[in-house]
Amino acid sequence: MSRGLVLPNFPNAPSEYDKQYQAEVVRAFSVFLQQVNNPGPWRATSLTITNLKTNATGLEDGTLFQVDGFVKVAGASEGSAPASSGVVQLEGSELVKVTAAQVSAGQIELQYSVASGSNVRINQPGGLPLINASVNESFFSGGNFAPDKPDFRISNSSNILTIRASDLSTNIVENDVIEIRYDINSTLLSNIRQIISQEPEAELVTITAADITRGYFLLSDTPSNPDMVQILSLGGVDQLNRSSFTPAELAILPDNPDFQVAASTATHPKAVYIKAMDFTSLSDENLTNKLSDLIVEGDDLVVYYRS
């Protein structure tokens, strides 16, 4: 097993006892022991772990345990949890291109509610991190933001990010591309974990001429999470799911995605759109010029989704 460490050089032995040589040997051993004892990467061709615990109770964060043959990791919120929930807490990450409407409203709506407003981080790619007014620091108390105001705030268990207020800066402007990172609200997190823990259904679909004409095919069940639907073309490659991308990510994609899952409020919530057509008559989105049209009649597709 290798740690990829730069091993210390041991000096060549002199013909007679030498105090300096002995000191160098001791120092080299000390450096080596310090390297081994410090955390770091491991590289190995095989690994056998014996006597793994079967739940996360009492385990330090990052400790491995096993449930029904599957290895899991004890996380900060699972240190004393039962085995069924011993997984690392999920973090939301959204790439947003700020619109004029968001600036006018002074708010950005996130995909999920945040667990803690003070833990939300926003970075501008290539720029400095933005300042969160929700952080409980004396510098921000009583509206005393001199010399600079913070840039945003958000309340606990909320998905509304405020970017305009009398005590906030106007540094977030239209067309800014920002990355927002946050811990997902615990209630939503439990629901997401429940979905992830389900075995995905695998449905084989052969695209027909009728599917191409109407621009979509129908699944047997309604997907619970459109952004988690995956399609593999037999003998081909994975198809890109438009539902998995944020508007900012779609704006920088070199090519159009291949499909989009219908909204839950659409006329056909089991539909998967495969043609760049206008589906507003089906209470859904206008996808004209927004899909690749690379899925064609006769294609055999394996669709993985959770219902």
C-alpha positions as CSV (number, residue, x, y, z in Angstrom):
1,M,0.0,0.0,0.0
2,S,1.4,3.4,-1.0
3,R,0.8,6.9,0.4
4,G,2.6,8.6,-2.4
5,L,4.9,10.2,0.2
6,V,8.3,11.8,-0.6
7,L,10.5,9.6,1.6
8,P,13.3,11.2,3.6
9,N,16.8,10.4,2.5
10,F,18.9,8.4,5.0
11,P,22.6,9.3,5.2
12,N,25.3,6.8,4.3
13,A,27.0,5.2,7.3
14,P,30.5,6.4,8.2
15,S,33.3,3.9,8.9
16,E,33.3,4.9,12.6
17,Y,30.7,6.2,15.1
18,D,29.7,9.8,14.2
19,K,27.4,11.9,16.4
20,Q,26.1,14.0,13.4
21,Y,25.3,10.9,11.4
22,Q,23.3,9.4,14.3
23,A,21.3,12.7,14.6
24,E,20.5,12.7,10.9
25,V,19.2,9.1,11.1
26,V,17.0,10.0,14.0
27,R,15.7,13.1,12.2
28,A,15.0,11.0,9.0
29,F,13.0,8.5,11.1
30,S,11.1,11.3,12.8
31,V,10.1,12.9,9.5
32,F,9.0,9.5,8.2
33,L,6.9,8.7,11.3
34,Q,5.3,12.2,11.1
35,Q,4.4,11.6,7.4
36,V,2.8,8.2,8.2
37,N,0.9,9.5,11.2
38,N,-0.6,12.5,9.3
39,P,-3.8,12.0,7.3
40,G,-3.3,11.7,3.5
41,P,-4.1,9.8,0.4
42,W,-3.6,6.0,0.1
43,R,-3.1,3.9,-3.1
44,A,-3.5,0.1,-3.0
45,T,-4.4,-2.7,-5.3
46,S,-6.5,-4.5,-2.7
47,L,-7.9,-3.7,0.8
48,T,-9.5,-5.9,3.4
49,I,-11.3,-4.3,6.3
50,T,-12.4,-6.7,9.1
51,N,-15.0,-6.2,11.9
52,L,-16.8,-3.3,10.3
53,K,-19.6,-1.9,12.5
54,T,-23.1,-2.3,11.1
55,N,-24.3,1.2,12.0
56,A,-23.0,4.7,12.5
57,T,-23.7,5.0,16.2
58,G,-20.8,6.5,18.1
59,L,-18.6,6.6,15.1
60,E,-16.3,9.5,14.3
61,D,-17.2,11.5,11.1
62,G,-15.6,9.8,8.1
63,T,-15.5,6.3,9.7
64,L,-16.6,3.4,7.4
65,F,-19.3,1.0,8.4
66,Q,-21.4,-1.6,6.4
67,V,-25.1,-2.3,5.9
68,D,-26.2,-5.4,4.1
69,G,-22.8,-5.6,2.3
70,F,-22.7,-1.9,1.3
71,V,-20.0,0.3,2.7
72,K,-21.2,3.7,4.0
73,V,-19.5,6.7,5.7
74,A,-20.5,8.2,9.0
75,G,-21.2,11.9,8.5
76,A,-21.5,14.9,10.8
77,S,-25.3,14.5,11.1
78,E,-25.2,10.7,11.3
79,G,-22.7,10.2,14.2
80,S,-25.4,8.7,16.4
81,A,-28.0,7.8,13.7
82,P,-29.2,4.3,12.9
83,A,-27.7,2.4,10.0
84,S,-30.4,3.3,7.5
85,S,-29.3,7.0,7.5
86,G,-25.6,6.7,7.8
87,V,-24.5,8.7,4.8
88,V,-22.7,12.0,4.3
89,Q,-25.0,15.1,4.3
90,L,-25.8,16.4,0.9
91,E,-24.9,19.9,-0.2
92,G,-26.7,21.9,-2.8
93,S,-24.8,23.7,-5.5
94,E,-26.4,25.9,-8.1
95,L,-24.9,27.9,-10.9
96,V,-27.0,30.9,-11.6
97,K,-26.9,33.6,-14.3
98,V,-28.6,36.6,-12.7
99,T,-31.6,38.0,-14.7
100,A,-33.1,41.4,-14.8
101,A,-36.2,40.1,-13.2
102,Q,-34.2,38.7,-10.2
103,V,-32.4,42.1,-9.8
104,S,-35.8,43.9,-10.0
105,A,-37.4,41.6,-7.4
106,G,-34.2,41.7,-5.3
107,Q,-34.5,37.9,-4.8
108,I,-33.2,34.7,-6.3
109,E,-35.2,31.5,-5.7
110,L,-33.1,28.5,-5.0
111,Q,-34.0,24.9,-5.9
112,Y,-34.0,23.7,-2.3
113,S,-34.5,25.4,1.1
114,V,-31.3,25.9,3.0
115,A,-30.6,24.3,6.4
116,S,-28.7,27.4,7.7
117,G,-28.6,30.8,6.2
118,S,-25.2,31.6,7.8
119,N,-23.6,28.6,5.9
120,V,-24.6,29.8,2.4
121,R,-21.6,30.7,0.3
122,I,-21.6,32.5,-3.0
123,N,-18.6,32.8,-5.4
124,Q,-18.3,34.6,-8.6
125,P,-16.1,32.4,-10.9
126,G,-12.8,34.3,-11.2
127,G,-13.8,36.7,-8.5
128,L,-13.9,37.1,-4.7
129,P,-16.5,35.3,-2.5
130,L,-19.5,37.5,-1.8
131,I,-20.4,38.6,1.8
132,N,-23.2,36.9,3.6
133,A,-25.2,39.2,5.9
134,S,-26.8,36.2,7.6
135,V,-23.5,35.4,9.3
136,N,-23.8,36.4,13.0
137,E,-20.9,38.7,13.4
138,S,-20.7,41.9,15.4
139,F,-19.4,43.7,12.2
140,F,-22.9,43.2,10.7
141,S,-24.9,44.1,13.8
142,G,-27.2,47.1,13.9
143,G,-26.7,47.9,10.2
144,N,-23.1,48.8,10.7
145,F,-21.7,47.6,7.4
146,A,-19.0,50.3,6.9
147,P,-16.9,50.5,4.9
148,D,-18.7,47.9,2.7
149,K,-22.1,46.4,2.9
150,P,-22.7,42.6,2.7
151,D,-24.0,41.3,-0.6
152,F,-26.9,38.9,0.3
153,R,-28.8,37.2,3.1
154,I,-31.1,34.2,3.5
155,S,-33.1,32.9,6.4
156,N,-32.9,29.4,7.8
157,S,-35.2,26.9,6.1
158,S,-35.8,29.3,3.2
159,N,-35.1,29.1,-0.5
160,I,-35.3,32.9,-1.1
161,L,-32.0,34.6,-1.4
162,T,-32.2,38.4,-0.9
163,I,-29.8,40.4,-3.0
164,R,-31.4,43.9,-2.7
165,A,-32.1,45.8,0.5
166,S,-31.1,49.0,2.2
167,D,-28.4,47.3,4.2
168,L,-27.1,45.2,1.2
169,S,-24.7,46.1,-1.6
170,T,-25.6,46.2,-5.2
171,N,-22.7,44.0,-6.2
172,I,-24.8,41.2,-7.7
173,V,-26.0,42.6,-11.0
174,E,-27.7,41.3,-14.2
175,N,-25.8,38.7,-16.2
176,D,-23.5,37.9,-13.3
177,V,-22.7,34.2,-13.1
178,I,-22.6,33.0,-9.5
179,E,-22.1,29.7,-7.8
180,I,-24.3,29.2,-4.7
181,R,-23.4,26.5,-2.2
182,Y,-25.5,25.5,0.8
183,D,-26.6,22.6,3.1
184,I,-30.0,21.4,2.1
185,N,-32.8,21.7,4.7
186,S,-32.9,18.6,6.9
187,T,-36.6,17.8,6.0
188,L,-35.9,18.0,2.3
189,L,-32.6,16.1,2.8
190,S,-34.6,13.1,4.3
191,N,-36.9,13.1,1.3
192,I,-33.9,13.2,-1.1
193,R,-32.2,10.4,0.7
194,Q,-35.3,8.3,0.5
195,I,-35.5,8.8,-3.2
196,I,-31.8,8.1,-3.7
197,S,-32.1,4.9,-1.6
198,Q,-34.7,3.5,-3.9
199,E,-33.6,1.2,-6.7
200,P,-34.1,3.0,-10.0
201,E,-36.5,1.4,-12.5
202,A,-34.9,0.5,-15.8
203,E,-37.4,0.7,-18.7
204,L,-36.6,-0.3,-22.3
205,V,-38.1,2.1,-24.9
206,T,-38.0,1.7,-28.7
207,I,-38.6,5.1,-30.3
208,T,-41.5,4.9,-32.9
209,A,-42.5,7.1,-35.7
210,A,-45.5,8.3,-33.6
211,D,-43.1,9.3,-30.8
212,I,-41.1,11.4,-33.3
213,T,-44.2,13.0,-34.7
214,R,-45.6,14.1,-31.3
215,G,-42.2,14.8,-29.9
216,Y,-42.2,12.6,-26.8
217,F,-42.6,9.1,-25.5
218,L,-44.4,8.0,-22.3
219,L,-42.9,6.1,-19.4
220,S,-44.9,3.6,-17.3
221,D,-44.7,5.7,-14.2
222,T,-44.1,9.4,-13.4
223,P,-40.5,10.2,-12.4
224,S,-40.2,11.6,-8.9
225,N,-37.2,13.7,-9.8
226,P,-36.9,14.8,-13.4
227,D,-33.3,15.9,-13.0
228,M,-32.2,12.4,-11.9
229,V,-33.6,10.6,-15.0
230,Q,-30.9,9.0,-17.1
231,I,-31.2,7.6,-20.6
232,L,-28.6,5.3,-22.2
233,S,-28.8,4.5,-25.9
234,L,-28.1,0.8,-26.6
235,G,-24.9,0.7,-28.5
236,G,-24.4,4.4,-28.0
237,V,-23.8,6.9,-25.2
238,D,-25.6,8.6,-22.4
239,Q,-28.1,11.2,-23.5
240,L,-28.0,14.6,-21.9
241,N,-31.0,15.5,-19.6
242,R,-32.0,19.1,-20.0
243,S,-33.8,18.9,-16.7
244,S,-30.4,18.4,-14.9
245,F,-29.0,21.8,-15.9
246,T,-29.6,25.2,-14.4
247,P,-30.4,28.1,-16.9
248,A,-26.8,29.4,-16.5
249,E,-25.4,26.0,-17.3
250,L,-27.6,25.6,-20.3
251,A,-26.4,29.0,-21.5
252,I,-22.8,27.8,-21.7
253,L,-23.4,24.2,-23.0
254,P,-21.7,23.8,-26.4
255,D,-24.6,21.6,-27.7
256,N,-28.3,21.3,-26.9
257,P,-29.3,18.5,-24.5
258,D,-31.1,15.4,-25.9
259,F,-34.3,15.2,-23.8
260,Q,-36.3,16.9,-21.1
261,V,-38.7,15.3,-18.6
262,A,-42.2,16.7,-18.4
263,A,-43.2,18.9,-15.5
264,S,-45.4,17.3,-12.9
265,T,-48.2,19.7,-13.8
266,A,-48.0,18.9,-17.5
267,T,-50.8,17.2,-19.4
268,H,-48.6,14.1,-19.7
269,P,-46.4,14.0,-16.5
270,K,-45.0,10.6,-17.7
271,A,-43.7,12.2,-20.9
272,V,-40.1,12.5,-22.0
273,Y,-39.7,15.2,-24.7
274,I,-37.2,14.3,-27.4
275,K,-37.9,16.8,-30.1
276,A,-37.3,20.5,-30.1
277,M,-41.0,21.5,-30.3
278,D,-43.4,23.8,-28.5
279,F,-45.2,21.9,-25.7
280,T,-47.1,24.8,-24.2
281,S,-50.4,23.3,-25.5
282,L,-49.6,20.4,-23.1
283,S,-49.2,22.8,-20.2
284,D,-45.4,22.6,-20.4
285,E,-42.4,24.5,-21.9
286,N,-41.6,25.7,-25.4
287,L,-38.6,23.6,-26.3
288,T,-38.2,25.0,-29.8
289,N,-34.4,25.0,-30.6
290,K,-33.7,23.7,-27.1
291,L,-33.1,20.0,-27.8
292,S,-30.6,18.2,-30.1
293,D,-33.2,16.1,-32.1
294,L,-30.5,13.3,-32.1
295,I,-33.0,10.7,-30.7
296,V,-34.6,9.2,-33.8
297,E,-37.0,6.5,-34.8
298,G,-35.7,3.0,-34.1
299,D,-33.4,4.0,-31.2
300,D,-33.5,1.6,-28.3
301,L,-33.2,3.5,-25.1
302,V,-32.8,2.3,-21.5
303,V,-34.4,4.8,-19.1
304,Y,-33.4,4.8,-15.5
305,Y,-35.7,6.7,-13.1
306,R,-37.3,6.6,-9.6
307,S,-41.0,7.0,-9.4
